[in-house]
Amino acid sequence: MSHPIPSEFDIIFAGGGTTACVVAGRLATYDPSLKILILEAGQHTLNKPIHVQPYQYPFHIAPASTTITFNIGNPSPHLNGRVPIVPTGRCVGGSSGVNSMVYTRAPASDYDDWGANGWESESLIPLLKKLETYQVQPDCPTHGYDGPIKVSSGGCKMGISDEFIQVGTTYHKRQYADDTDDLETCNTYSPWAKYIDGTTGRRSDAAHQYVYNQAHNPNLQVWDGKRVKRIIFDKRLTTFPNERGKRAVGIEFSSDPVSFPDADQSLSIVRASKLVVVSAGTFGSPTILERSGIGAEAILKRCGIEQLVDLPGVGENYQGRSDHNLVIVPYLAADDIVTMDAVRRGGSILQESLAQWNNNGKSLIAQNGLDSKIKWRPDDEELKAMGPAFQSRWKEFFQDRPDKAVAIFAASSGFDDVKILMAARYIPSLSRPLSTGLAPRSYTTANYYTVLLSVYPMLYPVSVGSVHIKVTGNGKEGMEFTTGFLDDPSDIVPLDFGYKKMREIFRRMPSYRGEVAAGHPDFPEGSAAACRETSGPVDVNAPDIIYTAEDDKAINQFHRDTMQTAWHSLGTCAMKSEADGGVVDTRLNVYGVSNLKVADMSIVPLNVGTNTYSTALLIGERAAMIIAEDLGINCI
């Protein structure tokens, strides 16, 4: 959007990610006369192929990418001394414009667990429905059918999806369900829907669906390439002495050196007559508050910042529970299996797929390679096999909450995306060097997080971390980031078990042709678990691999060497009571000041068992209602 340079707006957003786009877009719809400004450090995404063509999502994390910020954490002994890297979106629309587009929603009880007035699931479910158009199947009572965000099955179906589900319902003895994102269904195999428009085949992101579609409204402006330094507060006397200097009236910013390296870096100020909303995400929002004098005294003092409000919760509550622990493991697949690598390597398949996509929105272009999943909970036998280290966590949190999954297991079609991730240092290199480059054949990956490619993310880890500003040795501002990944002994148990279970599932899939050994644990010589290429799968009734204590040690070491974030950071400006370390109240007001709110994933007080795009959208819808109510605007 082109824009003149006015000096004052009604509402200014510090950050232009997913939630900011939702809030700003909704408010502009409710009252088009509102003068709204979004300041975003990253660049515009409007109709750029890398943002709207789903198959391209891994390219955002290439080493030279400017659409991602690589947040570098402190080395951790629990990661074998490794430096963890947590990526976040860096563009208009934030991570909604660069993520993998998988559609998951948290169980309704996760929102009830927050204990926040107005944020109960009963109040939020109508908003979850309001924001989406669910194109997968009709007449589902917990889904919406007239919202801006489109949800579909994508432009085509990957062959390994049915294989994964078939083995899951036979060997793994779990049920099948068409929909496990109805806010309660758990522990069943299902298709995996996507934030892809089923008609156009385009990514369905917040920038295009809430902001760019209002280009006709000159009062809604987005200034890209603008780095927010701090919030400006009114220094004049007020009726109430305690409020002196604590009313937010504007933002100080400069041109962003990454987006526009040749631009003038001098500071400018733009003023807000009604409200300032900090919406810079789990890393950006707490650091903006701290640069503005809001935070713990010791942190501000060592950075030479005058304290305005003593709010020690700022930057805290980044927990292992504030992210999901992800592992990606590669497998060899039959040559006739079509994977995402076919289009990502270019050539005639890419050109044919692009032609079809431009014609009818179908083909591999409208795919992310993830078509099936299970929100997994262990049965009694699996729980016993996981050993005593996980038992107390199971009994405390999971046992009596049948809607909460321990992890998501999924199968992904392709491996080239993993090689891009390794080049960017987002995930470590393979556990052992390849003697030669990987041949251009078919691969899949197993994914598990607490994806042939095996993916297994763990959903509710326990460990705790933090995000704060610091001054580096050369006097420049940096970030003090401690992830807490795997600090708690119970966090690694589901990952260790997930590797074994996912390997058994993959060994039984018809397209299985062995393991990419360098992407698996380094098992001792002669181990029954040794990885190798093979001519086909084992029988569904074949015995499981028997792992020795040395094998278990290799798996544990592998996870500490390779476990990564699932991009699901949250919690550093938590919506809790101030006495409990909170930063904002249930109306999203920052404690100790006025006219200042935070609206993004940083407000989430407790973890959510989902890919967090759905929650970021939800927070945006709820925040828009809150702000409209505060301003006396009808938001029906």
Protein Blocks (a to p, Z undefined) as FASTA:
>chain_A
ZZdddfbdfbdcedjbfklmmmmmmmmmmmmmbccddddfbdcfehpaklmmmklmmmmm
gmklckbccddddddfklgopacdddddddehijmlmmnoiacdddfklmmmnopghiaf
klmmmmmmmmpccfkbghiakbcfkbfbdcdebjbdcfklmmmmmmmmmmnopacdfblc
gopaghiacdddddddfklopacdfklmmmmmmmmpmkbccdehiacfbdcddfbdcfbl
klgopacfbdcddddfklmmmbcfbdcddddfkbccddebjklmmmmmmmnopacfklmm
mnopacfbdcfkgopaiafklpccdddddddddfklccfklmmngpjklmmmmmmmmmno
pajklcghiabdcdddddfklmmmnojmlmmmmmmmmmmmmkbcfbdcdddedjklmmmm
mmnomaccdfbdcfbdcdddddddddddfkbccddddfbdfbdcdddddddfkopacddd
dekpokamklmmmmmmmmmmmmmmmmmpmklgbjcfklpccddehiakbccddfbdcdfk
bccddddfklmmmmmmmmmmmgccehiaghjlccbdfklopabdfkopaehiahiacddf
klpmbdcdddfklmmmmmmmmmmmmmmmmnopafZZ
